[in-house]
Amino acid sequence: MRDKRYQVVVISDDDADVRELSTSRTTILLLGALVVFTLLTGLYFTADFLTDVFYGKRLAMLSNQNKQLVTRINDINNRISLLTDQMITVNRKDQALRTYANLPLIDEDIRKVGVGGVLNPEMSSLNYLLPASDVTIAEVNFDLDEIERALNLELASLDEIYDSFKASKDMLQHVPTIRPLLRGYITSGFGKRNDPFTGNVKDHLGIDIVTKMGEPIFATANGVVSDARMDSPSFGVTIKIDHGYGYQTRYAHLSKLLVRKHQKVIRGQKIGEVGSTGRSQSPHLHYEVIKNGVRKDPAQKYFYLSEGDLSRL
């Protein structure tokens, strides 16, 4: 097919100069393609140049921040390793405290269940942020979660230990552990003895402490007065204290009551004075310790503190 030709006439403003150009369709298409190619090439190199100019510094800054982030993550991982070692020490101390508090030890399987976990897939998807690090974000997050669960387990254990110690301290304050008198000596001990009035062998379910009339009598532990009477046929003026935890004490043959029924008392508090009321031949205190309804020998088991200790209460 014959290539079409085109005539282009160029006329100056004053019509003095007229030129005529002749060209083919193919030439026009080639020139158009060349212009488009030149424009596209210019745009490409211009965009590349602008990228280098405007984003080069930004990319350098982001690269530097990434390096700092990697360094920071590695530091955090090192601190996590240190915390993990410290948690091992805390676990050992926890076991020792639980033993001291007479609490069952936390089973290792329970510790694993309470502490263990799985990697978070959402965190794993962020690992690309640390391409230059051997530590992944998912691993750091997993370690932190593990330490948090371990701490929560230890806090729960410490609460239990604290409650146990608190209960033990409260119990010790309610266990009769001091002498009820500052002065005096035991004339009749706990067990079998000859009744001073009949001469027959009888069980003596307390101890008799001889001292002078009016000598102060002290509560041997914290508690509540469950009985305070003036007319017990055998014991005369009598005080009975319920200390809780299964403990009770009785103080008999008093000359004076200084407490009333239902009154709270504390260890070392003066509750009465020595007398010789009821079936008594001379001023003395009959003292009993009762544990879960059974009389115990006060001198053998419940005189832990000395007279000097009582004077300092």
C-alpha positions as CSV (number, residue, x, y, z in Angstrom):
1,M,0.0,0.0,0.0
2,R,1.3,3.4,-0.9
3,D,2.3,5.6,2.0
4,K,0.3,8.8,2.1
5,R,2.1,12.1,2.1
6,Y,1.2,15.3,3.8
7,Q,2.0,18.9,2.8
8,V,2.6,21.4,5.6
9,V,2.6,25.1,4.5
10,V,4.3,27.6,6.9
11,I,3.4,31.3,6.3
12,S,5.1,34.2,8.1
13,D,3.1,37.0,9.7
14,D,3.7,39.4,6.8
15,D,3.0,36.8,4.1
16,A,6.5,37.5,2.7
17,D,7.9,34.1,3.4
18,V,6.0,31.0,2.6
19,R,7.5,27.5,3.0
20,E,6.1,24.2,2.2
21,L,7.1,21.0,3.9
22,S,6.3,17.5,2.7
23,T,6.3,14.5,4.9
24,S,4.8,11.0,5.1
25,R,2.4,9.5,7.6
26,T,5.1,7.1,8.8
27,T,7.5,9.9,9.6
28,I,4.8,11.6,11.6
29,L,4.1,8.5,13.6
30,L,7.8,7.9,14.3
31,L,8.2,11.5,15.4
32,G,5.2,11.1,17.7
33,A,6.5,7.9,19.2
34,L,9.9,9.5,19.7
35,V,8.3,12.4,21.6
36,V,6.3,10.1,23.8
37,F,9.3,7.9,24.5
38,T,11.4,11.0,25.4
39,L,8.7,12.3,27.7
40,L,8.3,9.0,29.5
41,T,12.1,8.6,29.8
42,G,12.3,12.1,31.3
43,L,9.5,11.4,33.7
44,Y,11.2,8.1,34.9
45,F,14.6,9.7,35.5
46,T,13.0,12.7,37.1
47,A,11.0,10.5,39.5
48,D,14.1,8.5,40.3
49,F,16.0,11.7,41.0
50,L,13.2,13.1,43.2
51,T,13.1,9.8,45.1
52,D,16.8,10.0,45.8
53,V,16.5,13.7,46.7
54,F,13.4,13.7,48.8
55,Y,13.3,10.2,50.3
56,G,17.0,9.3,50.6
57,K,17.4,11.1,53.9
58,R,14.1,9.6,55.1
59,L,15.2,6.1,54.2
60,A,18.5,6.7,56.0
61,M,16.7,7.9,59.1
62,L,14.4,4.9,59.1
63,S,17.4,2.6,58.7
64,N,19.1,4.2,61.6
65,Q,15.9,3.9,63.7
66,N,15.7,0.2,62.8
67,K,19.2,-0.3,64.0
68,Q,18.4,1.5,67.3
69,L,15.2,-0.6,67.6
70,V,17.2,-3.8,67.1
71,T,19.7,-2.7,69.8
72,R,16.9,-1.8,72.1
73,I,15.1,-5.2,71.6
74,N,18.4,-7.0,72.2
75,D,18.8,-5.1,75.5
76,I,15.3,-5.9,76.5
77,N,15.9,-9.6,75.7
78,N,19.0,-9.5,77.9
79,R,17.0,-7.9,80.8
80,I,14.4,-10.6,80.3
81,S,17.0,-13.3,80.7
82,L,18.2,-11.6,83.9
83,L,14.6,-11.4,85.2
84,T,14.1,-15.1,84.3
85,D,17.2,-16.0,86.4
86,Q,15.9,-13.8,89.3
87,M,12.5,-15.5,89.1
88,I,14.2,-18.8,89.6
89,T,15.7,-17.4,92.9
90,V,12.2,-16.1,93.8
91,N,10.7,-19.5,93.2
92,R,13.3,-21.1,95.5
93,K,12.6,-18.6,98.3
94,D,8.9,-19.1,97.8
95,Q,9.3,-22.8,98.3
96,A,11.3,-22.2,101.5
97,L,8.7,-19.8,102.8
98,R,5.9,-22.2,102.1
99,T,7.8,-24.9,103.9
100,Y,8.3,-22.6,106.9
101,A,4.6,-21.6,106.8
102,N,3.7,-25.3,106.8
103,L,1.9,-24.9,103.4
104,P,2.0,-27.4,100.6
105,L,4.6,-26.7,97.9
106,I,3.4,-25.6,94.5
107,D,3.7,-28.5,92.1
108,E,6.1,-28.0,89.2
109,D,3.3,-29.1,86.8
110,I,1.1,-26.3,88.2
111,R,3.9,-23.8,87.8
112,K,4.2,-24.9,84.1
113,V,0.5,-24.6,83.5
114,G,0.3,-21.2,85.2
115,V,3.4,-19.9,83.5
116,G,3.6,-21.5,80.1
117,G,2.0,-20.3,76.8
118,V,2.3,-20.2,73.0
119,L,3.7,-17.7,70.6
120,N,1.2,-15.1,69.5
121,P,0.7,-15.4,65.7
122,E,-0.2,-11.7,65.6
123,M,3.2,-10.8,67.0
124,S,4.9,-13.2,64.7
125,S,3.6,-11.2,61.7
126,L,5.6,-8.2,63.0
127,N,9.0,-10.0,62.9
128,Y,9.9,-8.4,59.6
129,L,10.4,-5.2,61.5
130,L,13.6,-6.6,62.9
131,P,15.4,-8.1,59.9
132,A,18.9,-7.6,61.4
133,S,18.1,-9.2,64.8
134,D,18.4,-12.8,66.0
135,V,15.5,-12.0,68.5
136,T,12.0,-11.9,67.1
137,I,9.2,-9.6,68.4
138,A,7.1,-12.7,69.0
139,E,9.7,-14.2,71.2
140,V,10.1,-11.0,73.3
141,N,6.4,-10.8,73.7
142,F,6.2,-14.5,74.7
143,D,8.9,-14.0,77.3
144,L,7.2,-11.0,78.8
145,D,3.9,-12.8,79.0
146,E,5.7,-15.7,80.7
147,I,7.3,-13.5,83.3
148,E,4.0,-11.7,83.9
149,R,2.2,-15.0,84.5
150,A,5.1,-16.2,86.8
151,L,4.8,-13.0,88.8
152,N,1.0,-13.4,89.1
153,L,1.6,-16.9,90.4
154,E,4.2,-15.7,92.9
155,L,1.9,-12.9,94.1
156,A,-0.9,-15.4,94.7
157,S,1.5,-17.6,96.6
158,L,2.9,-14.7,98.7
159,D,-0.7,-13.7,99.6
160,E,-1.3,-17.3,100.8
161,I,1.9,-17.3,102.8
162,Y,1.1,-13.9,104.3
163,D,-2.3,-15.0,105.3
164,S,-0.8,-18.1,106.9
165,F,1.8,-16.1,108.8
166,K,-0.9,-13.7,109.9
167,A,-3.1,-16.5,111.1
168,S,-0.2,-18.1,112.9
169,K,0.7,-14.9,114.6
170,D,-2.9,-14.5,115.7
171,M,-3.0,-18.0,116.9
172,L,0.2,-17.6,118.9
173,Q,-1.4,-14.6,120.6
174,H,-4.3,-16.8,121.7
175,V,-2.2,-19.8,123.0
176,P,-1.6,-19.7,126.8
177,T,2.2,-19.3,127.0
178,I,3.0,-17.3,130.2
179,R,2.7,-17.8,133.9
180,P,-0.5,-16.3,135.4
181,L,1.5,-15.0,138.4
182,L,4.7,-13.0,138.7
183,R,5.6,-14.7,142.0
184,G,4.8,-18.0,143.7
185,Y,5.7,-21.7,143.6
186,I,3.8,-24.8,142.6
187,T,2.7,-26.9,145.6
188,S,0.4,-29.3,143.7
189,G,1.1,-30.4,140.2
190,F,-1.0,-31.8,137.5
191,G,-2.2,-35.4,137.8
192,K,-3.0,-37.8,140.7
193,R,-2.8,-36.4,144.3
194,N,-4.3,-36.9,147.7
195,D,-7.2,-34.6,148.2
196,P,-6.3,-32.2,151.1
197,F,-9.8,-32.4,152.6
198,T,-10.6,-36.1,152.2
199,G,-7.2,-37.7,151.8
200,N,-8.4,-39.7,148.9
201,V,-6.5,-40.0,145.7
202,K,-8.0,-37.8,143.0
203,D,-7.2,-36.3,139.6
204,H,-5.9,-32.8,140.0
205,L,-6.7,-31.3,136.6
206,G,-4.6,-28.1,137.0
207,I,-1.8,-26.8,139.1
208,D,-1.8,-24.9,142.4
209,I,0.5,-21.9,142.7
210,V,1.0,-20.6,146.3
211,T,1.6,-16.9,146.8
212,K,0.5,-14.1,149.0
213,M,-3.1,-12.8,149.3
214,G,-3.9,-10.1,146.7
215,E,-1.1,-11.0,144.3
216,P,-2.2,-9.9,140.7
217,I,-3.3,-12.6,138.3
218,F,-2.7,-12.1,134.5
219,A,-4.5,-13.5,131.5
220,T,-2.1,-15.9,129.8
221,A,-3.3,-15.2,126.3
222,N,-5.7,-13.1,124.3
223,G,-9.3,-14.2,124.6
224,V,-12.8,-13.5,125.8
225,V,-14.1,-14.0,129.4
226,S,-16.6,-16.8,129.1
227,D,-17.3,-17.1,132.8
228,A,-16.7,-14.8,135.8
229,R,-18.5,-15.9,139.0
230,M,-18.2,-15.3,142.7
231,D,-19.8,-18.4,144.1
232,S,-18.4,-21.6,142.5
233,P,-18.8,-24.3,145.2
234,S,-15.4,-25.8,144.7
235,F,-13.4,-23.0,143.1
236,G,-14.9,-19.9,144.8
237,V,-14.3,-16.8,142.8
238,T,-13.5,-18.1,139.3
239,I,-12.6,-16.7,135.9
240,K,-12.7,-18.8,132.7
241,I,-11.4,-17.4,129.4
242,D,-12.0,-18.7,125.9
243,H,-8.9,-18.0,123.8
244,G,-10.2,-19.6,120.6
245,Y,-8.3,-22.2,118.5
246,G,-9.6,-24.8,121.0
247,Y,-7.9,-23.2,124.1
248,Q,-9.5,-22.2,127.4
249,T,-8.0,-21.3,130.8
250,R,-9.5,-21.3,134.3
251,Y,-8.3,-19.2,137.3
252,A,-9.8,-20.2,140.7
253,H,-9.9,-19.3,144.4
254,L,-9.6,-15.6,143.6
255,S,-10.3,-12.8,146.1
256,K,-11.2,-10.2,143.5
257,L,-12.6,-10.1,140.0
258,L,-11.4,-7.4,137.7
259,V,-13.1,-8.5,134.5
260,R,-16.7,-9.4,133.5
261,K,-18.3,-12.0,131.3
262,H,-17.9,-11.4,127.5
263,Q,-15.1,-8.9,128.1
264,K,-12.1,-9.2,125.7
265,V,-8.7,-9.5,127.4
266,I,-5.1,-9.6,126.1
267,R,-2.1,-11.5,127.2
268,G,-0.5,-10.0,130.4
269,Q,-3.7,-8.1,131.4
270,K,-4.5,-8.1,135.1
271,I,-7.8,-10.0,135.5
272,G,-8.0,-10.6,139.3
273,E,-6.2,-11.1,142.6
274,V,-5.1,-14.2,144.5
275,G,-7.4,-15.3,147.3
276,S,-8.5,-18.4,149.2
277,T,-12.2,-18.7,148.3
278,G,-14.1,-22.0,147.7
279,R,-12.4,-25.2,148.9
280,S,-9.1,-23.7,149.8
281,Q,-6.8,-23.9,152.8
282,S,-4.5,-21.0,152.0
283,P,-4.0,-18.2,149.4
284,H,-3.2,-19.7,146.1
285,L,-4.2,-19.9,142.5
286,H,-5.6,-23.0,140.9
287,Y,-4.8,-22.7,137.2
288,E,-6.0,-24.9,134.3
289,V,-5.3,-25.1,130.6
290,I,-7.9,-26.9,128.5
291,K,-7.3,-27.8,124.8
292,N,-10.2,-29.1,122.8
293,G,-12.0,-30.1,126.0
294,V,-9.0,-32.0,127.5
295,R,-7.1,-30.6,130.5
296,K,-3.4,-30.2,129.9
297,D,-0.5,-29.8,132.3
298,P,0.2,-26.0,132.2
299,A,3.7,-26.3,133.8
300,Q,4.9,-28.8,131.2
301,K,3.5,-27.3,128.0
302,Y,2.3,-23.8,128.5
303,F,4.9,-21.9,130.5
304,Y,7.0,-20.8,127.5
305,L,7.7,-17.3,128.7
306,S,9.5,-16.4,131.9
307,E,8.4,-14.0,134.6
308,G,10.8,-11.4,133.1
309,D,9.0,-11.8,129.8
310,L,5.7,-11.2,131.5
311,S,7.0,-8.0,133.1
312,R,7.9,-6.6,129.7
313,L,4.5,-7.2,128.1
